[in-house]
Amino acid sequence: MITGAVVALGLISTLSSTAAVAQPAPAGSAPDHAHAFEPFPPPPDSLPGIDVSHHQNSIDWTQVAASGVRFAIAKASEGTGYIDPLYSTNRAGALATGIAFGAYHFARPDLHPFNPIPEADHFVDTAQPAPGNIVPVLDLERSGDLSPAELTDWVLQWLDHVTARTGVRPMVYTSPNGWRDRMAGTTAIADAGYTMLWIAHWNVASPTLPANGWQGNGWRIWQYSNCGNVPGITGCVDLDWYDGLDLTPIVIPSPDTEAPVATIATPTGVAGPVTVSFSEIVHGVSPDSLSLRLTASGAPVDATITCASQAGRQVDCQAGNVIVAVLRTADALVPGQSYQAIVNPTGTVTPIVDRGGNPATTAEADFAPPTEVEQASPAIRYGWRSVSSTHAFGRSYVTEHLAGASASFAFTGRTVTWYTVTGPTQGKASVWIDGRAKGTFNQYAPSMSFKVPRSFRHLARGDHTITIRVLGRDGAKGAADTQVSIDAIAAGSKVIWTPELRLGWGRARNANASGGDVAVSDLARTTATFTFYGTGVDWHTVMGPHQGRAKVYVDGALRKAVDNYASAPATAVRSIGGLALGEHELRIVVLGQARPAARGAETSIDAFAVIP
């Protein structure tokens, strides 16, 4: 048995090559001149190969195989219409002799600068890559007038589309100087998961690799000469080394008959997502094939699904190469309720399948959120005081004044405007966007003004969250209060009169509280709402000289009025029981009233606990 390395030495012993240049001509092109040079020894543990096109004319593939060539990559297409006239012949000849075979596409972004998809489709339709073939290759040697950023986007679109159609990630062919000059040395391609590099670097002992050594992935194929001599081929042919003795890593795998397996990770809190990881790439993820249900009734829970590829990029759940699916509920999970996440439930019309069409095995995961939640839990919905005014956008606005109260709004776009109220009762607020401080704003003014804009521009494209925090500080000496008000929010040019705000009460340190602090409000008509599944609920609160009165409603009906005043600080549990087992809504309404002896009128939330 003659090893690949020995055969390769025999091949390159008669090699003639063009002089090394910055960027090679297209693979398989005819050289302008040639001269002999002293060959370098082959890389350790490597296999010899060639790449060809119609420039090699008719090839005797039997002789090529007998010479020790282990793989061949042939030009299939160029642009959107050209087909190499010898591609089909070369494919049949190489495969008939047992040579591993692949195809490459000569990219023409200079002719089609803004839409690479037709080129990708033309290549796949022409090359028809199949299991057992070498993965598709993009030969990048032209850029036209595209900038490096534009060409990078072009290449990624081509690669992504071919990946979507074939189920495998293509290889990229380039040279060190070509990548530097056309792509500005970007690592974006390798970072996107296209880790297979075919490097063209001639007449050197080892190739120079672009993009930080292709982000540490090295080279898979090295085109070390553009003019070698191989039996069975008349004239020059490109010579290559494969890094390794097993071609499996660059070969399209055969379809399997094994069903993909789904692993379900359930949340531990009330707001975490359900994450489903698949053992291989799948398609067809939809609300029909992946859902969240109530365990007892089987009723579906409103949720959205997003999917990601192996590289972590978001992909289409139905047609993309999905390896992870994340299911997020529209609202917080209900404490006391039981849930079931299920993959490919019985009777699914369009199941989740792998690339071979094998349906994923049905998987189920039962879980329940915690039945006791602290005051900052997403399971609790807080409300600020609503104030009616004909001067406001929606004829009303909301307001709070205790330090630590907050209002958050999620939006998409590059500009957001908070419309507020200024006046003698207004205090100071800080504004944060995506966790970054945007400034402190003094809302005080001698007289009331409405629809006052606070605008924030030049944000990055995409999703953002603006948070307005009450500082609990006067805006001026002698100010009547420290209120901060929200009238409307504008995302871009659209003014939303009643935005869906995530509101929070003020925060107060309290040594008697379970977590060391409580949510607190003393403005009349502010609310705290808690939805639960059970026969009752315990409201953990605190008592003391600053505490006042509140009313407690269950499912819209008044259940009790409470007075949390005490001469000394203490904890208290306000229980409501005897309800029918099921889902209920507890609503606490602050009255803003207290006994004459009280030094405040606060209502505090420490925690809620569900009674089964």
Stockholm file with secondary structure:
# STOCKHOLM 1.0

chainA/1-612         MITGAVVALGLISTLSSTAAVAQPAPAGSAPDHAHAFEPFPPPPDSLPGIDVSHHQNSIDWTQVAASGVRFAIAKASEGTGYIDPLYSTNRAGALATGIAFGAYHFARPDLHPFNPIPEADHFVDTAQPAPGNIVPVLDLERSGDLSPAELTDWVLQWLDHVTARTGVRPMVYTSPNGWRDRMAGTTAIADAGYTMLWIAHWNVASPTLPANGWQGNGWRIWQYSNCGNVPGITGCVDLDWYDGLDLTPIVIPSPDTEAPVATIATPTGVAGPVTVSFSEIVHGVSPDSLSLRLTASGAPVDATITCASQAGRQVDCQAGNVIVAVLRTADALVPGQSYQAIVNPTGTVTPIVDRGGNPATTAEADFAPPTEVEQASPAIRYGWRSVSSTHAFGRSYVTEHLAGASASFAFTGRTVTWYTVTGPTQGKASVWIDGRAKGTFNQYAPSMSFKVPRSFRHLARGDHTITIRVLGRDGAKGAADTQVSIDAIAAGSKVIWTPELRLGWGRARNANASGGDVAVSDLARTTATFTFYGTGVDWHTVMGPHQGRAKVYVDGALRKAVDNYASAPATAVRSIGGLALGEHELRIVVLGQARPAARGAETSIDAFAVIP
#=GR chainA/1-612 SS CCCHHHHHHHHHTTCEECCCCSSCCSTTCCCSCCEECCCCCCCTTEEEEEEECGGGCSCCHHHHHHTTCCEEEEEEEETTTEECTTHHHHHHHHHHTTCEEEEEEECCTTTSTTCCHHHHHHHHHHHCCCTTSBCCEEECCCCTTCCHHHHHHHHHHHHHHHHHHHSSCCEEEECHHHHHHHHTTCCHHHHTTCCCEEEECCSSSSCCCHHHHHHTTCCSEEEEEEEECCTTCCSCEEEEEEESSCCGGGBCCCCCCSCCCEEEECCSSSSCCEEEEEEEEEECCCTTTEEEEETTTCCBCCEEEEEECTTSCEECTTTSCEEEEEEEESSCCCTTCCEEEEESCTTCSSCCEETTCCBCCCEEEEECCCSEEETTCTTEEEECEEEECTTSTTSEEEEECSTTCEEEEEEESSCEEEEEEEBTTBEEEEEEETTEEEEEEECBCSSCEEEEEEEECCCCSSEEEEEEEEEEEESSTTCSCCBEEECEEEETTEEESSCCCEEECEEEECTTSTTSEEEEECSTTCEEEEEEEESEEEEEEEEBTTBCEEEEEETTEEEEEEECBCSSCEEEEEEECCCCSEEEEEEEEECCCCCTTCSCCBEEECEEEEEC
#=GC SS_cons         CCCHHHHHHHHHTTCEECCCCSSCCSTTCCCSCCEECCCCCCCTTEEEEEEECGGGCSCCHHHHHHTTCCEEEEEEEETTTEECTTHHHHHHHHHHTTCEEEEEEECCTTTSTTCCHHHHHHHHHHHCCCTTSBCCEEECCCCTTCCHHHHHHHHHHHHHHHHHHHSSCCEEEECHHHHHHHHTTCCHHHHTTCCCEEEECCSSSSCCCHHHHHHTTCCSEEEEEEEECCTTCCSCEEEEEEESSCCGGGBCCCCCCSCCCEEEECCSSSSCCEEEEEEEEEECCCTTTEEEEETTTCCBCCEEEEEECTTSCEECTTTSCEEEEEEEESSCCCTTCCEEEEESCTTCSSCCEETTCCBCCCEEEEECCCSEEETTCTTEEEECEEEECTTSTTSEEEEECSTTCEEEEEEESSCEEEEEEEBTTBEEEEEEETTEEEEEEECBCSSCEEEEEEEECCCCSSEEEEEEEEEEEESSTTCSCCBEEECEEEETTEEESSCCCEEECEEEECTTSTTSEEEEECSTTCEEEEEEEESEEEEEEEEBTTBCEEEEEETTEEEEEEECBCSSCEEEEEEECCCCSEEEEEEEEECCCCCTTCSCCBEEECEEEEEC
//
